[in-house]
């Protein structure tokens, strides 16, 4: 293990840094941070050289034990760095924000790089290292107990490999991406922002993470909001995952059915043992939920989209599939069903001006998908049958 202050100073001078975390999350709301791995390229390394030069450059690698030392200086150095590489770091970023209150907006996700390069969606690090570098990374320690001390030789080797090859992967993927790299940086920044938002959830805002609220009446919605707050408070109190307190489906069912006694709560399918123990509390919450406090939310969220907006959304999704085939980028990264439905509904209710404020028209997606959506909705293009292609349709300008 290494000195945090000297590592932080080296990271500050490096042109590129990378990190990974190992933690223990079982049965906890907030995982225990067990290991911080960092790597960086020497300060003399230039990034505007052929990828082979960077791939051949041996990075510095250090492992730090947060159970024995203060790793904050290293986390702060990473957060201040303009180019930090990580692989699928959403959980790591959330944990760092929870533990240290530190965000990392300049992170670049190699999993996203692979997705935008057409290599595959949600590709694991070992698969990516094999594909891009011809390396075989061991996976045996993936689910090991990282809180054990001392760590084994196998654990240390696994942790080292998790960051040692990230600079080389970045170089290889950057060459593949070319002008798509800004897309990756924008999406990586969004991943970082989402991780911070998830880590910042309070009992008062917990309901915003729920699905299944559409179409609820005021009483049901008020109950769902109060149940979500109760669930978060109990999870914090006991340091347990919120799903172990009360899973989302059961929470929504409770809000809709609103049983009037503890027996009714306990009889509902899927109620956790912990929730059964606190059934009296749940009944009290259900009975005290105030529908007057959520009338505005019901008006904005409860109204279904028009029939034509629903039909438009399906067509917009077809355009997403076409663009995905043409670019090799996974459909979910271009636009989700929720994105298409929101776009269609907003266009239906507010026209071009309203739709122009959505992410499909204000981020990198505008040039890839947003303008195609607008052109189709404006009658400037048409989806037509194309039996000679796998999709069976094509988008033609009129």
PEFEN-V895886 format. One line per field, one symbol per residue. ss: DSSP state (2 for helix, 1 for strand, 0 for the rest). phi: phi as a letter, one per 40 degrees, with the letter a starting at -180 (. if undefined). burial: I if it has 24 or more other ideal C-beta (glycine too) atoms within 12 Angstrom, else O. Layout:
ss: ???
phi: ???
burial: ???
This chain:
ss: 00022222222220001111111100000001111111110000000000222222000111110000000222222222000111000222222222220000001112222222000000002222222220000000000000000000222222222222022222222222222222222222222222222220000002222000000002222222222222222222220002222002222222222000022222200000222220222222222200222222222220000022222222222222222222200022220022222222222222222220002222002222222222222000111110000000111110
phi: .bcccccdcccccccabaaabbabbdgbcbcccbabbbbacddccbccbdddccccccccbbbbbccbaccddcccccccccabbabfcdcccccccccbgbcbcccbccccdccccgcicfccccccccccbgbbccbccdbcccccbcccdcccccccccbdcccccdcccdcccfccddccccccccdccccccccccbdcbdccccbgccgcccccccccccccccdcccccdcfbdccccaccccdccccccfccadcccccccgccdccccbdccccccdcccbcccbdccccccccccccccccddccccccdcccccccgcddcccacdccccccccccccbgdccccccdcbbbdcdccbcccccccccgcaacbcaccbccgaabbcb
burial: OIOIOOIIOIIIOIIIIIIIIIIOIOOOIIIIIIIIIIIIIOOOIOIOOOIOOIIOIOIIIIIIIIOOOOIOIIIIIIIOIOIIIIIIIIIIIIIIIIIIOIIIIIIIIIIIIIIIIOIOIOIOIIIIIOIIIOOOIOOOIOOOOIOOOOIOOOIIOIIIIIIIIIIIIIIIIIIIIOOIIOIIIIIIIIIIOIIIOIIOIOIOOIIOIIOOIIOIOIIIIIIIIIIIIIIIIIIOOOOIIIOOIIIIOIIIIIIIIIIOOOOOIIOIOOIIOIIOOIIOIIIOIIOOIOIOOIOOIIOOIOOOIOOOIOOIIOIIIIIIIIIIOOIOIIIOIIIOOOIIIIIIIIIIOOOOOOIOOIIIIOIIIIOIIIIIIIOIIOOOOOIOOOOOOOOOIOIOOO
